[in-house]
């Protein structure tokens, strides 16, 4: 059984934390396009490395499958390679979170509304119900 946590948090601290989170949200959203371009560039380089690895090791290939498409004059060649994972080039990973426009707008609006209300209050601490609503952004 979980117990309720009773903590009183100073309003200025919560305001500062929300301002910091809002600034970070805006920075993440605006830098998303550049991060995505950087990731795609790394992914294309990785794809080139993988194809070079596959071609260099084609003599070890098993289970060849081909498919010729006469309508667009393309030949698809598929085969299996048994590999040691340490020999494969490492696939790049996204080191950023993709924030969709609707999510960004919703989070920004929620944080902005919370900041507006908190700046207008004379209370020294933030009550539990307010903290529950804004905790996901802190």
PyMOL commands that set and color helices and strands:
alter all, ss='L'
color gray80, all
select helices_A, chain A and resi 11-30+32-56+58-60+85-87+101-120+128-137
alter helices_A, ss='H'
color red, helices_A
select strands_A, chain A and resi 9-10+62-69+74-80+125-126
alter strands_A, ss='S'
color yellow, strands_A
deselect
rebuild
show_as cartoon
